[in-house]
């Protein structure tokens, strides 16, 4: 699952995580926005300060460019 973060100051990042991690991120944003959230993604481990997050976009399916069946 692809998750996009936007941070105050204009930076952003995209990570690929499993659904339980994306669910845990959403819960952490709602319940403890002043905390940090650590998680494993496909390319490594991240720790995000939740109070710096402006938006999170969660995409359940991969985007593809071009024509497909």
C-alpha positions as semicolon CSV with decimal commas, in nm:
position;residue;x (nm);y (nm);z (nm)
1;X;0,000;0,000;0,000
2;X;0,133;0,341;-0,093
3;X;0,119;0,619;0,167
4;X;0,210;0,981;0,089
5;X;0,303;1,225;0,366
6;X;0,304;1,603;0,343
7;X;0,494;1,797;0,608
8;X;0,475;2,159;0,716
9;X;0,743;2,344;0,529
10;X;0,649;2,176;0,200
11;X;0,846;1,851;0,214
12;X;0,683;1,522;0,132
13;X;0,762;1,155;0,105
14;X;0,610;0,835;-0,029
15;X;0,645;0,496;0,139
16;X;0,510;0,148;0,072
17;X;0,375;-0,027;0,383
18;X;0,134;-0,307;0,468
19;X;-0,229;-0,234;0,562
20;X;-0,183;-0,287;0,940
21;X;0,096;-0,027;0,942
22;X;-0,119;0,223;0,753
23;X;-0,402;0,159;1,002
24;X;-0,166;0,211;1,296
25;X;-0,046;0,538;1,143
26;X;-0,402;0,667;1,112
27;X;-0,474;0,572;1,475
28;X;-0,155;0,743;1,595
29;X;-0,243;1,063;1,407
30;X;-0,587;1,066;1,569
31;X;-0,487;0,963;1,921
32;X;-0,136;1,097;1,980
33;X;-0,049;1,375;1,732
34;X;0,230;1,508;1,957
35;X;0,421;1,178;1,949
36;X;0,661;1,022;1,702
37;X;0,558;0,718;1,498
38;X;0,814;0,454;1,394
39;X;0,738;0,200;1,123
40;X;0,899;-0,032;0,871
41;X;0,847;0,033;0,500
42;X;0,966;-0,160;0,195
43;X;1,289;0,041;0,179
44;X;1,375;0,081;0,548
45;X;1,266;0,204;0,889
46;X;1,119;0,552;0,939
47;X;1,035;0,765;1,240
48;X;0,794;1,052;1,176
49;X;0,708;1,338;1,411
50;X;0,330;1,338;1,381
51;X;0,292;1,704;1,478
52;X;0,480;1,795;1,158
53;X;0,243;1,601;0,930
54;X;0,003;1,820;0,732
55;X;-0,165;1,542;0,534
56;X;-0,151;1,169;0,468
57;X;-0,282;1,018;0,148
58;X;-0,342;0,644;0,148
59;X;-0,368;0,464;-0,185
60;X;-0,493;0,106;-0,178
61;X;-0,404;0,027;-0,535
62;X;-0,102;0,107;-0,746
63;X;-0,130;0,371;-1,014
64;X;-0,024;0,266;-1,360
65;X;0,048;0,481;-1,662
66;X;-0,061;0,354;-2,003
67;X;-0,317;0,111;-2,130
68;X;-0,399;-0,211;-1,953
69;X;-0,645;-0,494;-1,959
